[in-house]
Amino acid sequence: MTDELRSFLELNLPKVKEGKKSKFSLGVAEPKLGSHISETTKIPCQSGEFVLELLRGVRLHFDKFIKDLKSGDLEKAQLGLAHSYSRAKVKFNVNRVDNMVIQAIFLLDTLDKDINSFSMRVREWYSWHFPELVKIVNDNYLYARVAKLIEDKSKLSEEHVPALTEILGDEDKAKEVVEAGKASMGQDLTPVDLINVQLFAQRVMDLAEYRKNLYDYLVTKMNDIAPNLASLIGEVVGARLISHAGSLTNLAKCPSSTLQILGAEKALFRALKTRGNTPKYGLIFHSSFIGRASSKNKGRMARYLANKCSIASRIDCFSERGSTVFGEKLREQVEERLEFYDKGVAPRKNIDVMKSAIESTQNKDTEMEEVEPEEASAKKSKKKKSKTEDAPAAATNGDASEDGKSEKKKKKEKRKKEQEADEEDGKTNGVSEQDGTAKKKKKKSKDEAATNETT
């Protein structure tokens, strides 16, 4: 209950006297809110189907209860509330906009499909003119670049070898391409057909370059939004998990068992329907850890990796400062678990690893805090230096007076030292005399005791 609601209720409802029953009760749709109101303000509250029905009637005839309310005011208020709510939802957590990652990974997947299909089309189209090039150059991007460079195979000569070596990175392959062009079995193409092939090859090259730039963008965004998840499982797999879950917060809310089979929903429901074996992994299968595990340990590895991914996603989602410390430590744990399955080396406990990660983050924070005051002190020292440089004349004028004062002080200190030395000598003499008298008194007491014993 807010303070505004409490003040509204206390002002508008009659006060209930202690020890007496109230003649009214407040109808509340939410029972928990009603119990809180009755505890704090001691106003009796009701909540049930009867109250809900009454509230429905109030909502329906709301414009009749309030006099100054016009016909379209309620609709405008509803629209304004909807707009402000949606605006707040969009503005939520501006620094970690995971929507950009979702769009980027979708675009990356579609670009991969498009580049593959377009490059195959380039190969088929140019193979009518130069069929031997397909076996020499296997890479799609390099094939498009070579096709753009060669254009007409009949014009191939030794002059093209350095340009081809730049593209292919191998001089032998470049010479092989030139020799194959001379003895090619392909048909000749008209200049218009060759121009169209060249334009299409250029488009494929541009798409491939844009795909590289998009991948770099995705890596930077993942390091900003989910650094621990990216360092644990990789940027692409982490982005796929976020996009499949809908957002980073949805992924953080998922248990590790759900995260393990994200992307394998069809297989899961098919297995549940036919009562067969449920899938062991979904999108997480693309991680290198599961590929490195042996066939009998793949399921175990997937379960363990999903556990660590859920921890990393929660840290990324709910931590105030983004750092890769926890992701790196979790990755070390997964590596240790792989060694345990293969060689039987006992891994570290999770508590110890998390403690070390927390200590390292705290050390980083302290280092950052220490750097800031050092910079401030450096600025202060610069200011002091400037002040001292500005006033050298004043210091030189006061030197003579300071020298005269220092001589007088030295004489006074000498006199004090001489007096202290005399006092110490007197004290030492007094102490020696006291020691002698004490010894004599002791001897006398001993002699008296001996005479008493003999008597």
TAGIZI-V935634 format. One record per residue. N is the residue number from 1. RES is the residue in three letters. PSI is psi in whole degrees, 0 to 359 (* if undefined). Layout:
BEGIN
n=<N,N>
res=<RES,RES>
psi=<PSI,PSI>
END
This chain:
BEGIN
n=<1,2,3,4,5,6,7,8,9,10,11,12,13,14,15,16,17,18,19,20,21,22,23,24,25,26,27,28,29,30,31,32,33,34,35,36,37,38,39,40,41,42,43,44,45,46,47,48,49,50,51,52,53,54,55,56,57,58,59,60,61,62,63,64,65,66,67,68,69,70,71,72,73,74,75,76,77,78,79,80,81,82,83,84,85,86,87,88,89,90,91,92,93,94,95,96,97,98,99,100,101,102,103,104,105,106,107,108,109,110,111,112,113,114,115,116,117,118,119,120,121,122,123,124,125,126,127,128,129,130,131,132,133,134,135,136,137,138,139,140,141,142,143,144,145,146,147,148,149,150,151,152,153,154,155,156,157,158,159,160,161,162,163,164,165,166,167,168,169,170,171,172,173,174,175,176,177,178,179,180,181,182,183,184,185,186,187,188,189,190,191,192,193,194,195,196,197,198,199,200,201,202,203,204,205,206,207,208,209,210,211,212,213,214,215,216,217,218,219,220,221,222,223,224,225,226,227,228,229,230,231,232,233,234,235,236,237,238,239,240,241,242,243,244,245,246,247,248,249,250,251,252,253,254,255,256,257,258,259,260,261,262,263,264,265,266,267,268,269,270,271,272,273,274,275,276,277,278,279,280,281,282,283,284,285,286,287,288,289,290,291,292,293,294,295,296,297,298,299,300,301,302,303,304,305,306,307,308,309,310,311,312,313,314,315,316,317,318,319,320,321,322,323,324,325,326,327,328,329,330,331,332,333,334,335,336,337,338,339,340,341,342,343,344,345,346,347,348,349,350,351,352,353,354,355,356,357,358,359,360,361,362,363,364,365,366,367,368,369,370,371,372,373,374,375,376,377,378,379,380,381,382,383,384,385,386,387,388,389,390,391,392,393,394,395,396,397,398,399,400,401,402,403,404,405,406,407,408,409,410,411,412,413,414,415,416,417,418,419,420,421,422,423,424,425,426,427,428,429,430,431,432,433,434,435,436,437,438,439,440,441,442,443,444,445,446,447,448,449,450,451,452,453,454,455>
res=<MET,THR,ASP,GLU,LEU,ARG,SER,PHE,LEU,GLU,LEU,ASN,LEU,PRO,LYS,VAL,LYS,GLU,GLY,LYS,LYS,SER,LYS,PHE,SER,LEU,GLY,VAL,ALA,GLU,PRO,LYS,LEU,GLY,SER,HIS,ILE,SER,GLU,THR,THR,LYS,ILE,PRO,CYS,GLN,SER,GLY,GLU,PHE,VAL,LEU,GLU,LEU,LEU,ARG,GLY,VAL,ARG,LEU,HIS,PHE,ASP,LYS,PHE,ILE,LYS,ASP,LEU,LYS,SER,GLY,ASP,LEU,GLU,LYS,ALA,GLN,LEU,GLY,LEU,ALA,HIS,SER,TYR,SER,ARG,ALA,LYS,VAL,LYS,PHE,ASN,VAL,ASN,ARG,VAL,ASP,ASN,MET,VAL,ILE,GLN,ALA,ILE,PHE,LEU,LEU,ASP,THR,LEU,ASP,LYS,ASP,ILE,ASN,SER,PHE,SER,MET,ARG,VAL,ARG,GLU,TRP,TYR,SER,TRP,HIS,PHE,PRO,GLU,LEU,VAL,LYS,ILE,VAL,ASN,ASP,ASN,TYR,LEU,TYR,ALA,ARG,VAL,ALA,LYS,LEU,ILE,GLU,ASP,LYS,SER,LYS,LEU,SER,GLU,GLU,HIS,VAL,PRO,ALA,LEU,THR,GLU,ILE,LEU,GLY,ASP,GLU,ASP,LYS,ALA,LYS,GLU,VAL,VAL,GLU,ALA,GLY,LYS,ALA,SER,MET,GLY,GLN,ASP,LEU,THR,PRO,VAL,ASP,LEU,ILE,ASN,VAL,GLN,LEU,PHE,ALA,GLN,ARG,VAL,MET,ASP,LEU,ALA,GLU,TYR,ARG,LYS,ASN,LEU,TYR,ASP,TYR,LEU,VAL,THR,LYS,MET,ASN,ASP,ILE,ALA,PRO,ASN,LEU,ALA,SER,LEU,ILE,GLY,GLU,VAL,VAL,GLY,ALA,ARG,LEU,ILE,SER,HIS,ALA,GLY,SER,LEU,THR,ASN,LEU,ALA,LYS,CYS,PRO,SER,SER,THR,LEU,GLN,ILE,LEU,GLY,ALA,GLU,LYS,ALA,LEU,PHE,ARG,ALA,LEU,LYS,THR,ARG,GLY,ASN,THR,PRO,LYS,TYR,GLY,LEU,ILE,PHE,HIS,SER,SER,PHE,ILE,GLY,ARG,ALA,SER,SER,LYS,ASN,LYS,GLY,ARG,MET,ALA,ARG,TYR,LEU,ALA,ASN,LYS,CYS,SER,ILE,ALA,SER,ARG,ILE,ASP,CYS,PHE,SER,GLU,ARG,GLY,SER,THR,VAL,PHE,GLY,GLU,LYS,LEU,ARG,GLU,GLN,VAL,GLU,GLU,ARG,LEU,GLU,PHE,TYR,ASP,LYS,GLY,VAL,ALA,PRO,ARG,LYS,ASN,ILE,ASP,VAL,MET,LYS,SER,ALA,ILE,GLU,SER,THR,GLN,ASN,LYS,ASP,THR,GLU,MET,GLU,GLU,VAL,GLU,PRO,GLU,GLU,ALA,SER,ALA,LYS,LYS,SER,LYS,LYS,LYS,LYS,SER,LYS,THR,GLU,ASP,ALA,PRO,ALA,ALA,ALA,THR,ASN,GLY,ASP,ALA,SER,GLU,ASP,GLY,LYS,SER,GLU,LYS,LYS,LYS,LYS,LYS,GLU,LYS,ARG,LYS,LYS,GLU,GLN,GLU,ALA,ASP,GLU,GLU,ASP,GLY,LYS,THR,ASN,GLY,VAL,SER,GLU,GLN,ASP,GLY,THR,ALA,LYS,LYS,LYS,LYS,LYS,LYS,SER,LYS,ASP,GLU,ALA,ALA,THR,ASN,GLU,THR,THR>
psi=<129,165,326,317,319,314,322,315,318,328,321,340,146,146,141,124,148,137,358,148,142,150,2,166,146,127,122,133,321,117,326,321,321,317,323,322,316,327,316,317,351,30,125,134,149,146,126,193,323,316,318,322,319,317,325,319,321,317,321,319,32,323,339,334,327,127,312,358,128,178,320,0,321,318,321,319,318,317,318,320,318,319,315,323,314,325,321,323,322,320,350,122,69,323,333,68,95,350,326,322,319,313,320,318,325,315,323,317,317,324,320,315,315,317,320,313,320,320,324,324,321,317,312,318,312,340,338,328,320,79,335,341,334,318,331,313,114,325,136,315,316,323,316,320,319,318,321,323,316,314,264,125,334,338,2,134,184,341,335,350,311,321,321,323,326,320,311,335,15,123,325,319,321,317,323,320,317,315,319,324,326,323,35,149,1,162,157,147,152,159,323,318,318,321,317,320,317,317,318,321,322,321,318,319,317,319,318,320,320,325,321,315,321,323,319,320,317,320,315,319,321,323,335,317,309,72,322,318,321,318,335,308,353,155,318,313,320,318,322,320,317,316,324,324,336,323,170,324,320,320,321,329,342,137,163,330,325,318,328,323,21,126,352,40,321,313,324,311,328,319,322,326,316,0,42,195,131,154,151,332,157,247,336,344,333,353,150,335,318,327,327,337,153,164,325,339,5,318,315,316,320,318,317,317,321,322,313,325,321,321,313,318,324,321,317,321,318,355,147,319,134,128,156,10,312,321,319,319,320,323,319,321,318,321,316,322,323,316,324,318,325,311,345,17,127,126,166,158,153,324,316,319,316,324,315,322,317,319,318,321,320,320,320,318,318,322,318,320,325,325,320,311,329,318,319,318,324,319,318,317,322,318,318,317,317,322,317,325,328,331,58,332,319,321,318,324,325,2,317,314,322,322,317,318,321,324,316,319,321,318,316,318,321,315,317,317,319,317,316,322,318,317,319,321,316,320,317,321,315,321,317,320,317,321,319,314,322,320,319,316,321,316,316,316,323,316,318,319,321,316,321,319,318,321,*>
END
